[in-house]
Each structure stands twice: as structure tokens, then as C-alpha cells.
Amino acid sequence: MLDEISDLEDELSELENKIDVYHIIPDGEFYDTTQFIVIDAGLDDREYAVGTESEMESSSYDRVDSLLDDIGYDGFGINFVMGHIDTDEVVSYFRDFFEDDAANEPSAYVDEEYRMLSDEQEDQIRFMKEKIEAFELKIERLEYELGGEDDDEIQSDIDEINEEIEGLNDEISDIESSPEGDYPEDKIEEAVEDRLRDVKYDPESYIKDWGLDHENFINRREFIKDVVDTDGYGHTLNGYDGNADEQKVQDEWFYVMRIN
């Protein structure tokens, strides 16, 4: 019985040394979790954060998001950062640039062979073709008059008109070989899309080669998610010892971490 009494006294002493629930009181919030402090238990000034999975996840997100506002991406490995380049953002940037550049310098995007005639050139050609049609009608009338005493004179007129027609055709050919108008929109769009395919294939190289700031093209949400998934809640939130213990209470899991 003395041995049993001794064991019970030891157990009682151990229980008396344990922290009672009343020694742990809520003390505001730690991000989206609940913060607790310990009082009157010989462990004063200890602080803990307790939260569910969703509370820890949102808190970790806010923590990394705030960290990015403070120090940017410099606090993370460059390879990890570059692994979160938002390709769509890079393509969008270069689409705007290429489309604007092509509007100002279409010859840099489309071969000269696809260039169209200007409105003025079209009018010139149309006018010359109308003159040719009129000359051809005149030749028909002159040829109808052949077969008489004035054949030599008529033939001379016909030859002269044919020379005029030949000269007009030469002028038309010269104009058509030196177009001064716009380039086809479909060809410009095709050229832009070709360049954008290259951007999409290797966005990182385009960022570097064009001297752009890669931080402007990071998918921030995906980056933060990967940081939290890689480091865990404890390393992300707990600056005290980096730990986050799991405790089950009434079929629900909670994360508990000492933060001070």
C-alpha cells in the first residue's frame, strides 16, 4: 500500500505540474489563426498559434505575400523564382509590343513581295487601263477602214496607237513592281504569331535578351503556393523554431506552433 501511495503521490505531483487549460488564454490573432498566451504556470510569456488546415494555409499565404512586399523575390533562389514565370503574361507583353512595332514598321515583319499597291497607284493603273481600252476601240475602227487608198496612213495611225498602248502597259508593270501601299493584315498577323510562338517556347530567354525585369512576369499566386507547399506551415509561419505540431480534437485536426 505504501508503494501504491508513493506512485499516486508521484502521479499527483506530475498532474500538478501540468499546465491547466485555464493557464492558456486567447490573446488575439496570429494572421488567420488564434493566438494564445500562457499565464500563472511558470511558463509566462510563451505564445502559441493554433489553427485548422485552412487557417494555416491562408495564414501562410498572407505571410509569404507580405514577405514579397517587403523584400521582393530576392530572398528566394533565382532558379525557383524563374520556375514560376507566367508564360501567358510574357506572351501578352510581347504581343502588344510586336503588334505596335508591326504597325509602325511592317516591312520588318512581312516580305516586300506581299506589299499592296497604294490607292493612288490603283487609281493610276485604272486610268491607264481605261486609256488602253479606248485605244483598242480606236484601233478596231481604224482596222475596219482598211482596204482603201488610205491604208498606209491608217496603218501608221494603228502602229502609233499600239506604241502608246505598249508604253502604258510598261508604266503599269513599273507601278505593279514597286507597290507603295500597305501590307496584308493577315500576313502581319501571321508574322506576329510566328514570333509569339518563339516567345511561348522560351519566355525566360526573351526576358533576359530584352533586358526585362523577370519579377514583372512571376505568377505570384502560384509562387506563394509552391513556397508554402515546399516549406510547410511551420517553416513559413513559425519564426521561433520552425515547427508545427498536429493535434486532433474531437475528430478535427489542428496545427499548434510556439511563436515566442
HUBELBEL-V6580 format. One record per residue. N is the residue number from 0. PSI is psi in radians with two decimals (* if undefined). Layout:
BEGIN
[[N:PSI] [N:PSI]]
END
This chain:
BEGIN
[[0:-0.65] [1:-0.69] [2:-0.71] [3:-0.71] [4:-0.72] [5:-0.75] [6:-0.73] [7:-0.66] [8:-0.70] [9:-0.75] [10:-0.70] [11:-0.71] [12:-0.70] [13:-0.71] [14:-0.65] [15:-0.48] [16:-0.24] [17:2.66] [18:2.23] [19:2.68] [20:-0.48] [21:-0.15] [22:-0.15] [23:2.00] [24:2.57] [25:2.51] [26:0.94] [27:-2.66] [28:2.62] [29:1.71] [30:-2.13] [31:0.05] [32:3.01] [33:2.33] [34:2.40] [35:2.65] [36:2.70] [37:2.30] [38:2.67] [39:0.68] [40:0.33] [41:0.09] [42:0.59] [43:2.67] [44:-0.05] [45:2.41] [46:2.50] [47:2.65] [48:2.34] [49:2.31] [50:2.80] [51:3.09] [52:-0.84] [53:-0.63] [54:-0.68] [55:-0.67] [56:-0.85] [57:-0.60] [58:-0.75] [59:-0.70] [60:-0.82] [61:-0.65] [62:-0.85] [63:-0.66] [64:-0.76] [65:-0.66] [66:-0.68] [67:-0.63] [68:-0.57] [69:-0.85] [70:-0.05] [71:-2.74] [72:0.02] [73:-0.37] [74:0.03] [75:2.75] [76:2.39] [77:-0.65] [78:-0.67] [79:-0.73] [80:-0.86] [81:-0.37] [82:-0.08] [83:0.44] [84:2.28] [85:1.74] [86:-0.69] [87:-0.65] [88:-0.70] [89:-0.79] [90:-0.72] [91:-0.75] [92:-0.85] [93:-0.45] [94:-0.83] [95:-0.75] [96:-0.87] [97:-0.71] [98:-0.73] [99:-0.73] [100:-0.71] [101:-0.55] [102:-0.57] [103:-0.60] [104:1.18] [105:-0.46] [106:-0.33] [107:-0.14] [108:-0.54] [109:2.40] [110:2.59] [111:-0.48] [112:-0.37] [113:-0.01] [114:2.48] [115:2.87] [116:2.60] [117:2.90] [118:-0.68] [119:-0.73] [120:-0.70] [121:-0.74] [122:-0.72] [123:-0.79] [124:-0.73] [125:-0.75] [126:-0.76] [127:-0.69] [128:-0.62] [129:-0.69] [130:-0.72] [131:-0.75] [132:-0.72] [133:-0.71] [134:-0.71] [135:-0.66] [136:-0.67] [137:-0.69] [138:-0.73] [139:-0.75] [140:-0.72] [141:-0.71] [142:-0.51] [143:-0.45] [144:-0.16] [145:2.66] [146:0.27] [147:-2.87] [148:-0.40] [149:0.36] [150:-0.73] [151:-0.74] [152:-0.71] [153:-0.77] [154:-0.63] [155:-0.71] [156:-0.71] [157:-0.78] [158:-0.68] [159:-0.71] [160:-0.68] [161:-0.59] [162:-0.66] [163:-0.76] [164:-0.76] [165:-0.72] [166:-0.72] [167:-0.71] [168:-0.63] [169:-0.74] [170:-0.70] [171:-0.76] [172:-0.71] [173:-0.75] [174:-0.78] [175:-0.47] [176:-0.16] [177:1.14] [178:2.54] [179:0.22] [180:-2.74] [181:3.01] [182:2.59] [183:2.33] [184:-0.66] [185:-0.57] [186:-0.66] [187:-0.80] [188:-0.71] [189:-0.74] [190:-0.71] [191:-0.77] [192:-0.62] [193:-0.76] [194:-0.64] [195:-0.51] [196:-0.66] [197:-0.70] [198:-0.79] [199:-0.59] [200:-0.65] [201:1.22] [202:-0.58] [203:-0.73] [204:-0.70] [205:-0.67] [206:-0.78] [207:-0.83] [208:-0.51] [209:0.09] [210:0.60] [211:2.74] [212:1.98] [213:-0.43] [214:-0.39] [215:-0.16] [216:0.27] [217:2.36] [218:1.65] [219:-0.78] [220:-0.81] [221:-0.62] [222:-0.86] [223:-0.74] [224:-0.76] [225:-0.62] [226:-0.82] [227:-0.76] [228:-0.63] [229:-0.79] [230:-0.44] [231:2.89] [232:-0.71] [233:-0.90] [234:-0.59] [235:-0.74] [236:-0.56] [237:1.75] [238:-0.08] [239:-1.03] [240:0.05] [241:0.17] [242:2.69] [243:1.83] [244:2.60] [245:2.32] [246:2.38] [247:2.21] [248:2.00] [249:0.95] [250:0.18] [251:2.36] [252:2.40] [253:2.61] [254:2.35] [255:2.25] [256:2.42] [257:2.21] [258:-0.06] [259:*]]
END
